[in-house]
Amino acid sequence: MAMVDELLIRNLLEVFGERDGERRRAVIAELYDPDVLFQDPEGAVHGRDAVDEKVAALLAGAPEDFIFRATAPVRVSGDLGVLTWAFGPGDGGTVVSGTDIALARDSRIVRLHTLLDGTEG
C-alpha cells in the first residue's frame, strides 16, 4: 500500500509535473480517490477529471522547461502529509513555490490542498 509520502512525491512529479495528458490521467486514476477534493487559492474542485483540467491549464500556461521539484522531505503524521515544492526553469530557478497538504485513505489522496508562498487566500 502506498504511504502518504509516496503519494505526495508522485503527485508532484507524475501529476503536476506530467505534460503528457494520457500519462497524467493514468497516474491520477491510480493516486486519487474518485471523489477527491483539490483546493488551491483559486478555489476548490471535486473529482479526478477536474484535477486533470486544473493541471493541464497550469502546465499549458508555463514554459516547456519549467519543472516541479520538492524542496524538503515530506513530513507525515498518520494519513496526513505535507510537501514543500518549487516550480520554475529546470536550471533550478524558482518562479513560484508552495506547500501541498494531502489526506490519504486506502492508499489514495482524498483531499489535497495547495498553499502558494507569497499569496493570501
C-alpha positions as MATLAB code, in Angstrom:
seq = 'MAMVDELLIRNLLEVFGERDGERRRAVIAELYDPDVLFQDPEGAVHGRDAVDEKVAALLAGAPEDFIFRATAPVRVSGDLGVLTWAFGPGDGGTVVSGTDIALARDSRIVRLHTLLDGTEG';
ca = [
       0.000    0.000    0.000;
       1.230    3.462   -0.890;
       2.107    5.713    2.006;
       1.180    9.386    2.047;
       4.813   10.449    1.485;
       4.995    8.390   -1.713;
       1.613    9.745   -2.827;
       2.745   13.347   -2.387;
       6.014   12.872   -4.286;
       4.291   11.050   -7.141;
       1.557   13.698   -7.196;
       4.139   16.460   -7.554;
       6.254   14.781  -10.222;
       3.866   12.459  -12.086;
       0.656   14.526  -11.932;
       1.579   18.192  -11.665;
       4.866   17.661  -13.479;
       3.489   15.493  -16.308;
       2.743   17.321  -19.560;
       1.513   14.210  -21.386;
      -2.224   14.124  -20.652;
      -2.663   10.391  -21.127;
       0.143    9.504  -18.713;
      -1.058   12.139  -16.220;
      -4.641   10.823  -16.244;
      -3.391    7.254  -15.667;
      -1.457    8.373  -12.579;
      -4.418   10.447  -11.351;
      -6.592    7.308  -11.572;
      -4.015    5.432   -9.509;
      -3.290    8.078   -6.859;
      -6.588    9.889   -6.323;
      -9.883    8.822   -4.827;
     -12.666    9.266   -7.427;
     -14.269   11.984   -5.258;
     -11.018   13.788   -4.411;
     -11.254   17.398   -3.269;
      -8.488   19.671   -4.552;
      -8.276   23.207   -3.242;
      -5.848   25.981   -4.106;
      -6.060   29.787   -3.866;
      -8.286   29.813   -6.998;
     -10.932   27.628   -5.344;
     -11.966   24.021   -4.925;
     -12.734   21.301   -7.449;
     -14.019   17.758   -6.966;
     -13.120   14.611   -8.847;
     -10.277   13.294  -10.933;
     -11.331   14.976  -14.183;
     -11.464   18.384  -12.514;
      -7.977   17.915  -11.081;
      -6.680   16.911  -14.508;
      -8.228   20.035  -16.054;
      -6.559   22.259  -13.436;
      -3.159   20.657  -14.003;
      -3.491   20.783  -17.803;
      -4.329   24.506  -17.676;
      -1.423   25.215  -15.330;
       1.101   23.399  -17.499;
      -0.281   24.868  -20.735;
       0.467   28.341  -19.375;
       4.035   27.533  -18.295;
       7.195   27.400  -20.404;
       8.202   23.899  -21.550;
      11.382   23.886  -19.462;
       9.564   24.556  -16.156;
       9.554   21.654  -13.710;
       8.302   20.930  -10.207;
      10.764   19.814   -7.556;
      10.453   19.022   -3.871;
      12.338   21.459   -1.649;
      12.297   19.349    1.521;
      11.376   15.820    2.574;
       7.700   15.027    3.038;
       6.509   15.451    6.611;
       3.970   12.849    7.710;
       1.566   12.436   10.598;
      -0.531    9.309   10.166;
      -2.586    9.719    6.988;
      -1.658   13.408    6.544;
       1.381   14.585    4.587;
       2.977   17.957    3.855;
       5.373   18.656    0.979;
       7.063   21.931    0.059;
       7.913   22.459   -3.603;
       9.183   24.918   -6.200;
       8.233   25.418   -9.862;
      10.464   27.054  -12.409;
      13.149   26.524  -15.043;
      14.961   23.205  -14.965;
      18.211   25.000  -14.111;
      16.969   25.411  -10.549;
      15.303   28.814  -10.676;
      12.041   29.297   -8.794;
       9.098   31.235  -10.195;
       6.554   30.022   -7.653;
       6.781   27.903   -4.530;
       4.272   26.395   -2.197;
       3.124   23.618    0.052;
       0.880   20.634   -0.657;
      -1.093   19.100    2.177;
      -2.684   15.724    1.454;
      -5.028   13.474    3.358;
      -4.871    9.833    2.267;
      -7.236    6.944    2.771;
      -6.795    3.398    1.417;
      -3.583    4.415   -0.394;
      -5.275    7.242   -2.315;
      -5.395   11.005   -1.932;
      -8.859   12.063   -0.780;
      -8.059   15.737   -0.106;
      -5.267   17.878   -1.494;
      -4.719   21.494   -0.522;
      -2.115   23.717   -2.146;
      -0.843   26.845   -0.443;
       1.248   29.230   -2.530;
       4.050   31.197   -0.919;
       3.588   34.949   -1.004;
      -0.167   34.842   -1.659;
      -3.221   35.134    0.503;
      -6.367   33.104    0.191;
];
